[in-house]
Amino acid sequence: MDNKKLVYFLCTGNSCRSQMADGFLQALGGEKYIVKSAGLEAHGLNPRAVQVMHDAGVDISTHTSKVIDPEILNKADYVITLCGHADEHCPVISNKNVVKWHWGFDDPAKATGTEDEIMEKFREVRDAVKARIEAFVGEDK
């Protein structure tokens, strides 16, 4: 168990994309990883993100929106930003062994239109996040 790698997903508000990534990595790679997520700010868990993840068979309803914890940041094996704002404003990481990646995804919370159109954007982002998590789990041996 001690050899689990710590993955820290970061986004602006820790309400949608980072929560989706957190949920999928726990579901698909929880035996290999300790998974955490946070934001530059805590915007609260987006109910649409909870719904589309539930539809995909992953329950994130008990997740909470958190701000970046410098201690976790500097213990992480992987720091993965999911939006440009978080990538540009990520705090300095003192751990020189950390692998820092940026996986940019559109912010579904900014979608406009009918409720169906907005939910479709959430599903598109969810599916893109899932595909990237599946590739990560498959690549990281």
C-alpha positions, 0 to 999 in steps of 0.5 A: 500500500505504501507504494501507491503514487499520489495524484493531485488534480488541480483546477480553478474551482475544484467543482467539475473537471478536477472532481470528475478526474478524481472520481474516475481515477479512484474508480479505475486506478484506486488500487495504484493511486492515492487520489486528491483534487483541489482548486485555486478557490473552492467553488463547491461541487457542481450538481451537474458534474455529480449527475453526469458522473452518476450516469457513468456509474461513478458517485462523487456526491460525497466529494467536497470542493477544496483549495490547494494544500501546499503539503499535499502539493509537495508530496504528490508524485503527479500534479495534473492541472485540468484548466489553463488558469490553474496551470498558469497560477499553480503554486510553486512546487518544491518537490523536484521529483514531481511530474507536472502535467497539464490536461486542458479541458473546456469548462462545462460550467461555462456552457450556455443554452438549454438544459439539454445543451448544457448537460451535453457539454458536461457529458462531453467533458466527462467522457474526455476526462474518462478517456484521459484517465484510462490512458494514464492508468494504462500508460503508468506502469 
